Amino acid sequence: MNDVGLVIVAAGRGERLGRPEAKAMVPLLGHPLLAWSLLAFDDFHEIVERVVVVPPGSETIFREQVIAPLHLQRDVDVVAGGKERQDSVFNGIDAMGGKSHWIVVHDAARPLVSRDLIRRVLDRMESGESVVPALPLRDSVARVGYETWLKAYLDRSELLAVQTPQGFHRPVLEYAHQRARGEHFVGTDEASLVLRINHPVSWLEGEVTNIKITVPSDLLLAEAILHMRGYRE
């Protein structure tokens, strides 16, 4: 399979991090969050197109301050994002040419994605499946009731915490996005859109270290994980 397109979503503002810059520009051990994902995906020959979706108006900044200093092996296109996350992904797919028949979508807010996880997602896509990495829940999960009261506990054996990168056949993902746009539906991720059109999505085991950077404490945890991997600022 040598026809995969990669969309990295880096258009988030990251208000909960309390930082003035775009979320993907926030430094992690001396590199912007986005840089870590770009480096992780750079080695894969199956990926023939790479698009990063950034906040509108910041395209030049990302090209010059994030992508250029990395001296990546392969070219990366930069396009403007939209109002919602799925609008940004749609823009990323739309910016691709005709070489990509499969699409992988990854959040720049997950900078610690490993090459092993990327490889396992690509390998599962070889079988023709839509695929997401996910982890069984370890905590008890309760449904909220009125104000500060709990309503009920859910069976966590039937629940998963879903991560990225997520992989799909391009026609399936494009149709799912078109349906969502036409019906004004906003999903949480690409898999939610694909399931909505009754297309099956498989899952494989994700990684505990593939954390999503949302609040300042997540940056501290990410730094600790990178230190364990041998990285230093």
C-alpha positions in Angstrom: 0.0 0.0 0.0 1.7 3.1 -1.3 -1.2 5.5 -1.5 -1.9 6.9 1.9 -2.5 10.5 2.7 -1.8 12.0 6.1 -3.8 14.8 7.7 -2.4 16.2 10.9 -5.0 18.5 12.6 -3.1 21.4 14.2 -5.8 24.1 14.0 -6.8 24.1 17.7 -6.5 27.2 19.8 -5.8 25.4 23.1 -7.4 27.9 25.4 -7.3 25.4 28.3 -3.5 25.4 28.1 -3.6 29.1 29.0 -1.1 30.0 26.3 -1.2 32.8 23.7 0.1 30.8 20.8 -1.8 28.2 18.8 -1.9 24.8 20.6 0.4 23.1 18.1 3.0 25.8 18.6 3.3 25.2 22.3 6.8 24.0 23.1 7.5 20.5 24.4 11.2 19.9 25.3 12.2 22.7 23.0 10.1 21.7 20.0 6.5 22.7 19.1 3.9 20.0 19.7 3.3 19.6 16.0 7.0 18.9 15.3 6.9 15.6 17.3 4.1 14.2 15.2 5.7 15.3 11.9 8.9 13.5 12.9 7.1 10.4 13.9 5.3 10.1 10.6 8.3 11.1 8.4 9.7 7.6 7.9 6.8 5.9 6.3 7.0 5.3 2.6 3.3 4.4 2.3 2.4 8.0 3.1 2.6 9.8 -0.2 0.9 13.1 0.8 1.2 15.0 4.0 -1.1 17.9 4.9 -1.1 19.9 8.2 -4.2 21.9 8.9 -3.5 25.1 11.0 -5.4 28.1 12.3 -6.4 30.4 9.3 -3.8 33.1 8.7 -1.0 31.2 10.4 0.1 29.1 7.4 3.4 31.0 6.9 4.3 30.9 10.5 3.9 27.1 10.7 5.9 26.6 7.5 8.8 28.8 8.6 8.9 28.2 12.3 7.8 24.5 12.7 8.3 22.6 9.4 11.3 24.2 7.8 13.7 23.7 10.8 12.9 20.0 11.0 14.5 19.2 7.5 12.0 16.5 6.9 12.6 13.8 4.3 9.2 14.5 2.6 7.2 17.5 1.7 4.4 18.8 3.9 1.6 21.0 2.7 0.0 23.5 5.0 -3.7 24.6 4.7 -6.1 26.6 6.8 -8.5 25.0 9.1 -12.2 25.5 9.6 -14.7 26.3 12.4 -14.9 22.8 13.7 -12.3 20.0 13.9 -14.1 18.0 11.2 -14.1 21.1 8.9 -10.3 21.2 9.3 -10.0 17.6 8.4 -12.3 18.1 5.4 -10.0 21.0 4.3 -7.0 18.7 4.7 -8.4 15.9 2.6 -9.7 18.4 0.0 -6.2 19.8 -0.4 -4.8 16.4 -1.5 -4.3 15.3 -5.0 -5.4 12.0 -6.5 -2.5 9.9 -5.3 -4.0 9.1 -1.9 -6.7 6.4 -1.7 -6.4 5.9 2.0 -6.4 8.6 4.7 -4.8 8.7 8.1 -5.9 11.5 10.5 -3.9 12.4 13.5 -4.2 15.1 16.1 -1.1 17.3 16.7 -2.3 17.4 20.3 -1.0 13.8 20.6 2.7 14.4 20.1 3.9 11.2 21.7 2.5 8.8 19.1 5.0 6.1 18.5 6.2 4.7 15.2 5.1 1.3 16.3 1.5 2.4 16.7 1.6 4.1 13.3 2.9 0.9 11.8 0.2 -1.2 13.3 -2.5 1.2 12.0 -1.1 1.1 8.5 -0.8 -2.7 8.6 -4.5 -3.0 9.7 -5.5 -0.7 6.8 -3.7 -3.1 4.4 -6.6 -5.5 5.1 -9.1 -2.8 3.9 -10.5 -2.0 7.3 -11.2 1.4 8.9 -9.3 1.4 12.1 -8.8 3.4 15.3 -6.4 2.8 18.2 -8.2 2.6 21.5 -7.7 1.5 25.1 -10.1 -0.2 27.5 -11.2 2.1 30.4 -9.5 1.5 33.7 -11.6 3.8 35.8 -15.2 3.4 36.8 -17.5 5.4 34.6 -20.7 7.1 35.8 -23.5 9.0 34.0 -24.2 12.4 35.4 -27.7 13.1 36.7 -29.2 16.2 38.2 -26.6 18.8 39.3 -24.0 17.1 41.4 -25.8 13.7 41.6 -24.8 10.5 39.8 -27.4 8.9 37.7 -25.9 5.4 37.0 -22.7 3.5 36.4 -21.9 2.3 32.9 -20.5 -1.1 32.0 -16.9 -0.1 31.2 -16.3 -3.5 29.6 -18.2 -2.2 26.6 -16.4 1.2 26.5 -13.1 2.3 24.9 -11.0 5.5 25.0 -10.4 6.3 21.4 -7.1 7.8 20.1 -5.5 8.9 16.8 -4.1 8.1 14.3 -7.3 6.8 12.6 -7.2 5.2 9.2 -9.9 5.0 6.5 -10.6 4.3 2.8 -10.7 7.8 1.3 -14.1 7.4 -0.5 -15.7 6.2 2.8 -14.3 9.1 4.8 -15.1 11.7 2.2 -18.7 10.4 2.0 -19.0 10.4 5.8 -17.8 14.1 5.9 -20.2 15.1 3.1 -23.1 13.5 4.9 -22.2 15.2 8.1 -21.8 18.6 6.5 -25.1 18.3 4.6 -27.0 17.3 7.8 -25.2 19.8 10.1 -23.9 17.0 12.3 -20.7 17.6 14.3 -18.9 14.5 15.5 -16.1 14.0 17.9 -13.7 12.4 15.4 -13.6 10.7 12.0 -14.6 7.3 13.3 -17.8 8.9 14.7 -18.7 10.2 11.2 -17.9 6.9 9.6 -20.0 4.8 12.0 -22.8 7.2 11.4 -23.1 6.1 7.8 -23.1 2.5 9.0 -19.7 1.6 7.9 -17.8 -0.7 10.3 -14.7 0.6 12.2 -12.3 -1.8 13.8 -10.0 -1.1 16.7 -6.6 -2.1 17.9 -4.8 -1.5 21.1 -3.6 2.0 21.5 -0.9 3.3 23.8 -1.1 4.7 27.4 1.6 7.1 26.5 -0.3 8.4 23.4 -1.8 11.1 25.6 -3.7 14.2 24.4 -2.4 17.5 25.5 -5.3 19.5 26.9 -4.3 21.2 30.2 -0.9 22.3 31.5 -0.4 19.2 33.6 -0.5 17.2 30.4 2.7 19.0 29.2 4.5 17.9 32.4 3.4 14.3 31.9 4.5 14.4 28.2 7.9 15.8 29.3 8.3 13.0 31.8 7.5 10.4 29.1 10.0 11.9 26.7 12.6 11.9 29.4 11.9 8.2 29.9 12.5 7.7 26.2 15.8 9.4 26.4 15.0 12.8 25.0 16.5 15.9 26.6 15.8 19.6 25.8 
